[in-house]
Amino acid sequence: MEKKNGIKINILISLFLIVIPIITSVVCLGFGRLNIPLYDIIDFFRGKEIVKMHSLTLANVRIPRIISAVLVGASLPLAGLIFQSFFSNPLATPDTLGVASGSSFGAALAILLGFNVFGIEATAFVFGLLTIIITGITGIKRDESKQTIILAGIIVGSLFQSLTSLVKFVADTDTVLPSITFFLMGSFQSIGKETLLVSAPIIIICIFIIFLLRWRINLLTVDDEVVKTMGINITLLRMVVIVAATIITAISIAMAGQVGWVGLIVPHFCRMLVGENHTRLVPFTISIGICFMVIIDTIARSMFAAEIPISVLTSLIGAPFFIYMIRSRSGAKL
């Protein structure tokens, strides 16, 4: 009887984690500078004719943007969770290995050279992968310790941050520099259908791989000798999840620019809800990350006439939450 109840509870939790992001995304489709009634959104998906302006806005602007927010919202928190587990470091983020800094430099360089949107995202992705290769050569081959890898990531990240500053210094202050600055502050404004056709399948595949391996991710914090007795290739497991986490980080930053705090606060919030078991932690992180990012993007494009950069909002929410979490864990009173 208890086993059947446990199965029912797991099914209900799974349905909840699937349904909540869908409801959040559909509701948020209606908000913006042009508010669209919920019944028009439902009719649009049912293939019925609605107001032309509403139809064009949904098809060409809102839906691609919501899909982008869903992908990034699933990717960055999941990557943060993987890095925190891999390095056994609660402060690890998707940029621990310098990926965000490399992708940001690639995007800034592409904007300086006058590339189109797709060229900017492709260049950002390539430099994000280049960063992880440099970090790997610097840290992994010389020393297997995780501390050395983290140090290598910090050094390589700082190098690419300096290169980004150099690009901003030589950029035209009237035209190019504002574009670089706005991109680096995070936005889904320029993402179109063409970008999603290329990026979405890769992100979905990488997330699916991590999801399938979620119960094994618990082993990342276990001693290697113990894992080997279980017949599991821990080196291969680490390589697969880190590569997958790196790819979704690089693509997310290539699409939306630097989106801070999401990869740090969402995994910690989910740990507060379900504990350290990655079997539950991974799906919760994906689901809550999606809801969080979709809501943040909706606020960013709806609150004022001019769009607010996403990283501004995530920092305003993330920093106070993290302070509260630290104080609550230490038993401090406000």
C-alpha positions as CSV (number, residue, x, y, z in Angstrom):
1,M,0.0,0.0,0.0
2,E,2.8,2.4,0.9
3,K,4.6,1.6,-2.3
4,K,1.5,2.4,-4.4
5,N,1.1,5.7,-2.5
6,G,4.7,6.5,-3.2
7,I,4.3,5.8,-6.9
8,K,1.2,8.0,-7.0
9,I,3.0,10.9,-5.2
10,N,5.9,10.6,-7.7
11,I,3.5,10.7,-10.6
12,L,1.8,13.8,-9.2
13,I,5.1,15.5,-8.6
14,S,6.2,14.7,-12.1
15,L,3.0,16.1,-13.6
16,F,3.4,19.2,-11.5
17,L,6.9,19.8,-12.7
18,I,5.7,19.5,-16.3
19,V,2.5,21.4,-16.0
20,I,3.7,24.5,-14.0
21,P,6.3,25.7,-16.7
22,I,3.6,25.2,-19.4
23,I,1.0,27.2,-17.5
24,T,3.6,29.9,-16.6
25,S,4.7,30.2,-20.3
26,V,1.2,30.4,-21.7
27,V,0.1,33.0,-19.1
28,C,3.3,35.1,-19.7
29,L,2.6,35.1,-23.5
30,G,-0.2,37.6,-22.8
31,F,1.9,40.2,-21.0
32,G,3.9,42.9,-22.7
33,R,3.6,46.3,-24.3
34,L,0.6,44.8,-26.1
35,N,-1.5,42.7,-23.7
36,I,-3.1,39.7,-25.3
37,P,-6.2,38.0,-23.6
38,L,-5.8,34.4,-22.5
39,Y,-8.7,33.3,-24.7
40,D,-6.9,34.7,-27.8
41,I,-3.7,32.8,-26.9
42,I,-5.7,29.5,-26.5
43,D,-7.5,30.1,-29.8
44,F,-4.2,30.8,-31.5
45,F,-2.8,27.4,-30.4
46,R,-6.1,25.8,-31.4
47,G,-5.7,27.2,-34.9
48,K,-8.6,29.6,-34.7
49,E,-8.5,33.1,-36.2
50,I,-7.8,35.9,-33.8
51,V,-6.9,39.6,-34.1
52,K,-4.2,39.9,-36.7
53,M,-1.9,42.0,-34.5
54,H,-2.2,39.5,-31.7
55,S,-1.5,36.6,-34.1
56,L,1.6,38.3,-35.6
57,T,2.9,39.3,-32.1
58,L,2.5,35.8,-30.8
59,A,4.0,34.0,-33.8
60,N,7.0,36.3,-34.5
61,V,7.8,37.8,-31.1
62,R,6.4,36.3,-28.0
63,I,6.6,32.5,-28.8
64,P,10.2,32.6,-30.0
65,R,11.1,34.7,-27.0
66,I,9.3,32.5,-24.5
67,I,10.9,29.4,-26.0
68,S,14.3,31.1,-25.6
69,A,13.6,31.9,-22.0
70,V,12.5,28.2,-21.4
71,L,15.8,26.9,-22.9
72,V,18.0,29.3,-21.0
73,G,16.0,28.9,-17.8
74,A,16.5,25.1,-18.0
75,S,20.1,25.3,-19.0
76,L,21.9,27.7,-16.7
77,P,20.5,26.4,-13.4
78,L,21.1,22.8,-14.5
79,A,24.7,23.7,-15.5
80,G,25.1,25.5,-12.2
81,L,23.9,22.4,-10.4
82,I,26.3,20.2,-12.3
83,F,29.3,22.4,-11.5
84,Q,28.4,22.7,-7.9
85,S,28.2,18.9,-7.6
86,F,31.3,18.2,-9.7
87,F,33.5,20.7,-7.7
88,S,31.7,20.0,-4.4
89,N,31.5,23.8,-4.2
90,P,28.2,25.6,-3.3
91,L,29.5,28.8,-5.0
92,A,30.2,27.2,-8.4
93,T,28.3,28.7,-11.3
94,P,28.1,28.1,-15.1
95,D,31.1,30.5,-15.4
96,T,33.4,28.5,-13.0
97,L,35.4,27.3,-16.0
98,G,35.3,30.6,-17.7
99,V,32.7,29.7,-20.3
100,A,30.6,32.8,-19.8
101,S,33.6,35.1,-20.2
102,G,34.8,33.4,-23.4
103,S,31.3,33.6,-24.9
104,S,30.9,37.2,-23.9
105,F,34.2,38.1,-25.6
106,G,33.1,36.2,-28.7
107,A,29.9,38.1,-28.9
108,A,31.6,41.4,-28.3
109,L,34.1,40.7,-31.0
110,A,31.4,39.7,-33.5
111,I,29.4,42.9,-32.8
112,L,32.6,44.9,-33.3
113,L,33.2,43.2,-36.6
114,G,29.6,43.9,-37.7
115,F,28.3,40.3,-37.8
116,N,24.6,39.6,-38.0
117,V,22.7,38.0,-35.1
118,F,23.4,34.5,-36.2
119,G,27.1,35.3,-36.6
120,I,27.2,36.9,-33.1
121,E,25.7,33.8,-31.5
122,A,27.9,31.4,-33.5
123,T,31.1,33.3,-32.6
124,A,30.0,33.5,-28.9
125,F,29.5,29.7,-28.9
126,V,32.8,29.0,-30.5
127,F,34.7,31.1,-28.0
128,G,32.8,29.5,-25.2
129,L,34.0,26.1,-26.2
130,L,37.5,27.5,-26.8
131,T,37.6,28.7,-23.3
132,I,36.8,25.3,-21.8
133,I,39.5,23.8,-24.0
134,I,42.1,26.3,-22.7
135,T,40.9,25.7,-19.1
136,G,41.2,21.9,-19.6
137,I,44.7,22.2,-21.1
138,T,45.8,24.5,-18.2
139,G,44.2,22.7,-15.3
140,I,43.3,19.1,-16.0
141,K,46.4,17.8,-17.7
142,R,48.8,19.2,-15.1
143,D,46.9,18.4,-12.0
144,E,43.8,16.3,-11.4
145,S,42.7,18.3,-8.4
146,K,39.4,20.2,-8.7
147,Q,41.0,23.2,-7.0
148,T,43.5,23.5,-9.8
149,I,40.7,23.3,-12.4
150,I,38.8,26.0,-10.7
151,L,41.9,28.2,-10.5
152,A,42.5,27.7,-14.2
153,G,38.9,28.6,-14.9
154,I,39.3,31.9,-12.9
155,I,42.5,32.8,-14.7
156,V,41.2,32.0,-18.2
157,G,37.9,33.8,-17.4
158,S,39.8,36.9,-16.3
159,L,41.8,36.8,-19.5
160,F,38.7,36.9,-21.6
161,Q,37.1,39.5,-19.5
162,S,40.2,41.7,-20.2
163,L,39.8,41.0,-23.9
164,T,36.2,42.0,-23.7
165,S,37.1,45.3,-22.0
166,L,39.7,45.9,-24.8
167,V,37.0,45.3,-27.5
168,K,34.7,47.8,-25.7
169,F,37.5,50.3,-25.5
170,V,38.1,50.3,-29.2
171,A,34.4,50.1,-30.2
172,D,32.6,53.2,-31.5
173,T,31.0,54.9,-28.5
174,D,27.9,56.0,-30.5
175,T,26.9,52.8,-32.3
176,V,28.9,49.7,-31.4
177,L,29.6,50.1,-27.7
178,P,25.9,50.4,-26.7
179,S,25.1,47.2,-28.6
180,I,27.9,45.3,-26.9
181,T,26.9,46.6,-23.5
182,F,23.3,45.8,-23.9
183,F,24.0,42.3,-25.2
184,L,26.4,41.5,-22.3
185,M,23.7,42.6,-19.8
186,G,21.4,39.9,-21.1
187,S,18.3,40.0,-23.3
188,F,16.1,37.7,-25.4
189,Q,15.2,40.6,-27.7
190,S,17.2,39.6,-30.8
191,I,16.6,35.8,-30.8
192,G,14.6,34.6,-33.8
193,K,13.3,31.4,-35.2
194,E,16.5,30.7,-37.2
195,T,18.6,30.8,-34.0
196,L,16.2,28.5,-32.2
197,L,16.2,25.9,-35.0
198,V,19.9,25.6,-34.5
199,S,20.3,26.0,-30.8
200,A,17.2,24.3,-29.4
201,P,18.0,20.7,-30.6
202,I,21.5,20.8,-29.1
203,I,20.3,22.2,-25.8
204,I,17.5,19.7,-25.5
205,I,19.8,16.8,-26.3
206,C,22.4,17.9,-23.6
207,I,19.6,18.4,-21.0
208,F,18.2,15.0,-21.9
209,I,21.6,13.3,-21.4
210,I,22.0,14.9,-18.0
211,F,18.4,14.0,-17.0
212,L,19.0,10.4,-17.9
213,L,22.2,10.4,-15.8
214,R,20.6,12.2,-12.9
215,W,20.8,9.4,-10.4
216,R,24.5,8.8,-11.2
217,I,25.3,12.5,-10.7
218,N,25.0,11.7,-6.9
219,L,28.3,9.7,-7.4
220,L,30.3,12.8,-8.4
221,T,30.7,13.6,-4.7
222,V,31.7,10.0,-3.7
223,D,35.2,8.7,-3.5
224,D,36.5,7.3,-6.8
225,E,37.5,4.0,-5.3
226,V,34.0,3.4,-4.0
227,V,32.4,4.3,-7.4
228,K,34.8,1.9,-9.2
229,T,33.6,-1.0,-7.0
230,M,30.1,-0.3,-8.4
231,G,31.4,-0.9,-11.9
232,I,30.8,2.7,-13.0
233,N,33.4,4.6,-15.1
234,I,33.5,7.8,-13.0
235,T,35.9,9.5,-15.4
236,L,33.6,9.0,-18.4
237,L,30.6,10.1,-16.3
238,R,32.4,13.3,-15.3
239,M,33.4,14.0,-18.8
240,V,29.9,13.5,-20.2
241,V,28.1,15.7,-17.7
242,I,30.7,18.5,-17.7
243,V,30.8,18.6,-21.5
244,A,27.0,18.7,-21.6
245,A,26.8,21.4,-19.0
246,T,29.5,23.4,-20.8
247,I,27.7,23.2,-24.1
248,I,24.3,24.4,-22.7
249,T,26.1,27.2,-20.9
250,A,27.9,28.4,-24.0
251,I,24.8,28.2,-26.2
252,S,22.7,30.0,-23.5
253,I,25.1,32.9,-23.3
254,A,25.5,33.0,-27.0
255,M,21.7,33.4,-27.3
256,A,20.9,35.7,-24.4
257,G,24.2,37.3,-23.2
258,Q,25.4,37.1,-19.6
259,V,22.5,36.2,-17.2
260,G,23.9,36.3,-13.7
261,W,22.8,34.6,-10.5
262,V,20.3,32.1,-12.1
263,G,22.8,29.3,-12.2
264,L,23.6,29.9,-8.5
265,I,20.3,30.6,-6.7
266,V,17.9,28.2,-8.5
267,P,19.9,25.1,-7.6
268,H,20.2,26.2,-4.0
269,F,16.5,27.0,-3.8
270,C,15.7,23.6,-5.1
271,R,18.0,22.0,-2.6
272,M,16.0,23.7,0.1
273,L,12.9,22.1,-1.3
274,V,14.0,18.5,-2.1
275,G,17.5,18.0,-0.6
276,E,20.7,16.7,-2.2
277,N,19.4,13.7,-4.1
278,H,19.9,14.5,-7.8
279,T,17.2,12.1,-8.9
280,R,14.7,14.7,-7.7
281,L,17.0,17.7,-7.7
282,V,17.6,17.7,-11.5
283,P,13.9,17.8,-12.6
284,F,13.1,20.4,-9.9
285,T,16.0,22.6,-11.0
286,I,14.9,22.4,-14.7
287,S,11.2,23.1,-13.9
288,I,11.8,26.0,-11.4
289,G,14.5,27.4,-13.6
290,I,12.1,27.6,-16.5
291,C,9.4,29.3,-14.5
292,F,11.9,31.8,-13.0
293,M,13.4,32.8,-16.3
294,V,10.1,33.1,-18.1
295,I,8.7,35.4,-15.4
296,I,11.9,37.5,-15.2
297,D,11.8,38.0,-19.0
298,T,8.2,38.9,-18.9
299,I,8.9,41.5,-16.2
300,A,11.9,42.8,-18.2
301,R,9.8,43.5,-21.3
302,S,6.6,44.6,-19.6
303,M,7.5,46.9,-16.7
304,F,8.7,49.9,-18.7
305,A,8.6,51.2,-22.2
306,A,12.3,50.4,-22.5
307,E,13.3,46.8,-21.9
308,I,15.2,46.1,-18.7
309,P,18.4,43.9,-19.1
310,I,17.7,40.5,-17.6
311,S,20.9,40.4,-15.5
312,V,19.8,43.6,-13.7
313,L,16.6,41.8,-12.5
314,T,18.3,38.5,-11.7
315,S,20.9,40.4,-9.6
316,L,18.3,42.4,-7.8
317,I,16.5,39.2,-6.9
318,G,19.5,36.8,-6.6
319,A,21.7,38.8,-4.2
320,P,19.1,39.5,-1.5
321,F,17.9,35.8,-1.7
322,F,21.4,34.5,-1.4
323,I,22.1,36.8,1.6
324,Y,18.9,35.5,3.2
325,M,19.8,31.9,2.5
326,I,23.3,32.3,4.1
327,R,21.8,34.0,7.2
328,S,19.1,31.4,7.6
329,R,21.6,28.5,7.3
330,S,23.9,30.1,9.9
331,G,21.0,30.7,12.2
332,A,21.4,34.5,12.2
333,K,18.4,36.7,13.0
334,L,17.3,39.6,10.9
